[in-house]
Amino acid sequence: MFLMLLLVASSAAQDGWQLVFEDEFNEFDTSKWGFEVSAWGGGNAEFQVYVPGEENAFVRDGNLYMKATKLSENTNPKTGEPFGEDFLTQGELDLVDLYGYCTQAADFGCYRAPGDIPPIASSRLQTADQFSFRYGRAEISAKMPVGDWLWPAMWLLPQNWQYGGWPLSGEIDITEMIGNRDYKCDGNARDINHMGSTLHWGPSPNENMYPLTTGERYNFEQNFGDFFHTYVLEWDPQELKVSVDDVVVMSTPNPAIQDRNPGNCWTGYYDFAFPNGGPVDPWTDELACDSFMAPFDQSFYLILNIAVGGRWYIPDNCVNANGAEGRQKPWGNGGGQVPMMWDFYNAQDGWYPSWTAEGDNNSLQVDWIRVYQREGGYAPTVTPQGCPTSAGGNCN
């Protein structure tokens, strides 16, 4: 392993790359990763509470393991005993009291009254305030978790939120998927045979322009839950591209800025979304480092997590487990978090065996992560002759 790492680093250096972040997961490194602690539901009314500790995130044999569990079976740090089923309906979930801190208070994220407590415990790790980068190449070797209604993701958020709250400052989803083994929508796989990559951006939450910057890939021979794959983000002043096993999943701008012609000039994400004009442009030259790449011209940090359920990503009216009785999606996406999560939890006889039957295969497993940047930094956006040039210069 050590020799291989030296060879990889040496090859990257010869190509003009500098290794700026790595984790081989020989141990859990708190100087690189912090735990989210919150029940806020990720903005999607998800059914988990993110907690710290080894029950949901641990390192073993050179791999990081992250998994979702029933909160009732997790250890209550105040008592040293499992929370138990009665805690969900009779207890009070005070995360500051239990764990000493809470990272997100929105949507009752730090305190839940009896009956409102998310029934699932999970983990979300992030490098916020410890490592972030603007432009570079991030490589992740990982295997996604298998289990009904799991929603794993490897992604990035802005360190400083230069342009305002989500999605004004952007979001980069390297990969996300649904952990079911056999979940089909209109006959198309939306399970471990399918993964997607997406950029979220726009002038407001109601004007999230992600449909313009999304891609997907299917793999029925070596699915994304039973096999390791290499996920790569390539990001520079010319384009942002995600690939898996050297196959491009999503690329924008496409073609890259430097590869366009004067009849197809790229003048930024705002013009891409609103070619005929629209709402106020949040990515003004006064704020932007590189106006043609804004909001993806600032520093972003890494996130690994497993969400469960929620109201958005897992579609309604699809067929699970070839139509097996009791295995269909037990909640509808139109409801509030509490009724949806109880519909989900009360149907655990259908989905929980799909978690326990997998053993460690129900974990997000990460072998390594490496981030490289160009030695000497990045020049401003290169535009073809005859196209306008990018303005800006406020780089965080």
C-alpha angles and dihedrals in degrees: 000000000000093000091048091051091051091051092049092048091046092051091048091050091052089054091053096262127132122206106232101166134019139163122183090177097233084141137001105269113205090185087070106030135047128188123239110225111194145109095209094117099237093272088290100082090250120181102236136089112215111228134175125243147065098293089076104021128030142143123239133165093351097310134103113229122199122179145168120236138177107272089222089066096047120097116261103226091212095057105021088230131100115282089238130207094278090063090068092061103024107028133081118234105215104167096188090053092045102041106013097248146037124210102198124032098177117114093016090303097156102039133032127183123222111292093021096075116120107243096216130072118205143154136253118183123191140173095218112150089003103066134000133152142196113216122351144106119286119192124190128182106201148146119216123231122260120220137101116284096002113143111196123182141180110199151130138247130191117271096213106021090227096180100038138268127337126340097007093076094042140240128230116207109192092182141344132167146161116263099218116118095218117019118144131184113196087342094306122118117251094169138082089315090065135060134175139204122202145172116214116204140135144122093275141002089261090053099050104155097198094127087072093055110040137106140175142201135201126209116179096166097053107014123201096250103053098035137052117243133182115242117195133191114196111188129170139137090283103051148337115234135177124197137172119210089350093304112121112236101173133005131177136212089029112219095031116253095255092049097056128097131231089263091057104037120168112225101171145290094286093059089043090057098037109027090164096043130271142167123353112300107245093192099072124168090248090065103028128097091193111007094198091059099034128158085026093056099085135077117286131189131218126256132188119185149147115221123185126217119321134158104280124034102048108065126227124233096036129127121251127196093359091299096307113176113257094013100091123111104285099203137049123233096232099072137086122270098257100051091041094051092048091050086052097045095046088058094055093123085072102045108023095071088059088062099044095043091061099060109194088351088082088068131090099241121199120189098183145339125206130178122194133186131192113268108248093023130258129308119227118275112297112222128190118257109276096029123104119258127239121257129206137077108187099120119177 
